[in-house]
Amino acid sequence: MPKRIPLFSLVVLLGLCSVSQPVRGQALLPYTLQLDANELEQQGLSLTQDAVQLARFQQYELAMQRVQLATQLAPKRYQTWFLLGSLYVQTKKLDKGIEALQQARRLEPKEAAILFSLGSARFQKADYTGAVADLQAGLKIKPDVPEALFDLGNSYYKLNRFPEAIAQYQKAVAKEAKFWPGINNIGLVKYESGDVTGAIAHWQRAIAIDTKAAEPLLAMAVAVYAKGDAEQGLKFGEAAIRLDNRYADLDFLKENLWGSRLLGETKKFLQTPRIQATIAKSQEQPAQQ
């Protein structure tokens, strides 16, 4: 993997340091390099664009090298710090990510995307109260972002503030009618609250929007099975696992905010012979990415 180019080396490559070395013993004449700050800043922003392209192809280390240099060349441009923070968060270096994003926020406090990214990073650190604060601040600037409303709903959900979670999910769906993850998560909240019928209804809505969505299909399968309709539940469960066998992993479900009540029923459901056979068969093929 290529090493990061030091700032001095970049200056040399840009032709900014081409003075010949003096002969030994010769008096060094005073000379001041005229560095063009605007040119260096533009070079930094160009490196940021390169980093974005690399990140799109998941070449995060190469992208990180470029954007770290970009923050040196353009330290007063929030874009470089924002991208650096985003890359850190993407690669699970959350503390560094938050630090860089906070610097971006200091440079541009009215950029909602920075606040949304901070909220996401804090959520991943299980700082749900901090996530709520950042997401609310971002939504005051830009209130119509379904993904941010969804993240705020998730933060409230983790704080067991169920009515507020549902309200945010509903706002997300109101902004984007086919935003099935919001509908799905209303189902998750309702199930944990004991409203099984309401949960199933929302999972059915989510499936109607996206018939390839394994999560609401498996959730509905577990709920139907637990209510006593074993055959229908098993049928739905087999279909869900064939769509995406990652949902047969309880840890994966927990990461996707499945609550303790639903996880308990799912554990029993996954142990049934038919579902075990479906899981075994699905593992012959790689899980979806």
N, C-alpha and C positions, 0 to 999 in steps of 0.2 A: 504494500500500500504506500503511495507517495507520501513523503513527509510534508508537513505544513511548511510553506515558504515564509521565512521570517520577514518582518517588515523591512529590514535593511536590504535583504536580498531582492525584495520587490522593487524597492527604490532603484537599485542597480539595474534591474531588468527594464525599468521604465526609462533608463537613460538619464537619471537625475544625479548620478554620481560617477562622472567619467573623467575626473581630474587625475592626471598621471601622478605616480608616486614621486616625491622629491628625491634627488640624489642624496646619499648619506652625507651629512655635514652641511648641506645647503640650508640656508635660512628659509623657514616656511613662511611664504607670503600670506597675509590674511586674505581669506576668501570665504564668502558666505553663500551657501547654496540657496537658491531662490526656489523654494518649494511652493507649488501652486496648490493651495488648500482646496480650492474647488475641484481641481483635476483629481486630486487624491480622493475626495469625497465621491466623485462620480465613479472612480475605479472601485470604491467600496460598494456602491450601489450595484455596479455591474456584477461584482462577485456575488452579491445577494441574489441577483437574478439567476446566476449559474447554480447557486445552492438550491434554489427553488426547483429547478429542473432536475437536479440530482435527487432531491427528496421525493419527487414524484415517482422516481424509479427505485425508491427505497434504498438509495445509496447514501445512508445517513452519515457515515463517517466522512466521506468525501465532502458532503454538503457542510458538515460541521467545520471542517478545516477552512473552507472558503468563508463561511459566515463569521467565524471567529476573527479572521483577518479583516473582514468587512467592518466589524465593530471598532477596529483600530483605525482604519482609514476614514470611517464616517461615524465617529462616536456620538455625534449630536443628531443623528437621524434615527428616529424611533424604529424605522423599518428593519434596520440591522439587528437591533436588540430584540425586536418582536420575533423575527425569524429564528434567532439563536435560542430564545426561550422556548419557542414552539418545538424546535428540534430536540432540545433537552427533554421536554415533556414527552415527545414522541418516543424517545429512547429510555424513558422511565428514570431519568436523572431529574427528579422532581424539584429538589431543593435548588439546584442550579437553574432550572427552568423558571422557577418563581422569582429568583433573584434577577434574572435577565428581563423577565416580563415586567417586574416592578420598575426597572430602569426605563424600559419602553414607556411605561405609564407616566413616569416623571417627565419624559420628553413630550408626550402627547396624551394628556389626561382625558381628552374627549374622544378617543378612539375606542369604540365599543368592543371591537374584536380583541383588543388586549385584555379587557376585563373578562370577556367570555373565556379566553384561554386561561387566565388566572383562576377563574372559577373551576374550570375543568381540572387544572393541576391540583388545586386544594381538595377537590372531591376525591381525586386519586390518592391523596395523602390522608383521607378520612377526616379532613377538616371541613365538616359539612356546614358548620356555622360560617366559617370564612368563605366557603363556596357560595352560600346564599348571599352574603354581603356583596361579593364581586359581581355575581350574576345580576343581582338587582340593580347595581350601579350601571352595568352595561345596558340593561333593558330600559333604564331611564333615558339613555342616549338613543338607543335603537330598539324600540319595543316590539317589533314585528318579526323576530327571528325564531322560527319554530324550534330549532335545535337548542337555542339558549333557554327558551321556556321549558323545554323537555329536561334539560340539565338542572334547571331550578326545581322542577317537580321531583326529580330524582333526589336532590339534596334534601328537600322537605321530607320525602319518603324515608330516607335514612335517619332523619331526626324524629321519625314517628309522628310527624305532623301531617296526617293523612288527608284531611280536608283541603289543606293548602297544596299538597302534592297533586290531588285530583284537579284542583282549580287551574294549576299551571299546565297540566297535560291537556285539559280541555281548551285552554287558550292556544296551545300549540296546534291542536287539531282544527280549531276554528280558523287559524291562519293557513293551514294546509290540510285540506279534507282527507287526503290520502296518506297522511303521516301516521301509518299504522303503529309504529313503536309507542306513540303517545296513547293510542287506544289500548294496546297490549298492556301497558303499565298501569292504566286505570284498572284493568282486570286484576293485575297483581295486588294492587292496594285493596281492592274490594274483597279479594279472597282472604287476605290477612285480616281484614276487618270482619270477616264472617259472612259476607254477602256473596255466597257461592253462585246464586242465580245471576246476580249482576255481573260477576266476574266472567261467567261462561258467555253471557250475552256480548260482552266487550271482546272476548277472544274470537267469537264468531264474526263480529264486525271486522276485526283485524284480518282474519283469514279471507273474508270476502274481498278485501282490498288487494291482498297478495296471497295467492293460493300456494306459493312456494315458501312462505314464512313458516319455518319449523317451530319457532318458539310458541306462538299462540296455539298452534295445533297440538303440541305436546302438553301445554298447560291445560287446555280443554280436555284432552284425553285423560289426564290425571284426575281432574275434577269430576268428569263423568264417571270414571271408574270408581272413585271414592263414594259417589252417590249411589252406586249399586248397579249401574249399567255396564257390566264387565265387558261384554262383547263389543259394544260400541267404543268403549274406552280403549280397549286393546287394538281395535282397528285403527283408530286415530293415532295411537301411539306408534304403531308399526309404520304408518305413513310418515310421521314426523321424523323418526329416526332414519328412515330411508332418505329423507330430504337432507338431513344434516346430523350425523351421529355424534357431533360434539355435545348435543343436548342430552345425551345419555350420561354425561359426566356431571355429578352433583356440584363439584367445585366450579365448573363452568357456569352452571345455573346460578350459583350463589354470586358469581361475578356479574351476572346479568340481573341482579337484584331480586331473585326469587326469595321470598320470605320463609321463615322457619316452618310455618304451617304447610305451605305448599311443598317445601323441600321434604318434609316428613312423609307426606303422602306420595311424593315422587319416588322416594327411596323404596317404599314398598312396591310401587308400581313397576319400577325397573327390575325388581327381583322375580317377577312372574316369568314362568318358563317361555311363554311366547315372546315376550319382550327381550329376554336374555338371548333367545335364538336370533331375533332380528338384529340385536346389537352385534352378535358374533358374525353374522353374515355381512353386516355393514362395514365391519372392520377389515374386510377383505379389500375394500376400496378406501383410498385416502379421504380424510375428512375435508369438507369444504373449507376454503380459506376466505 
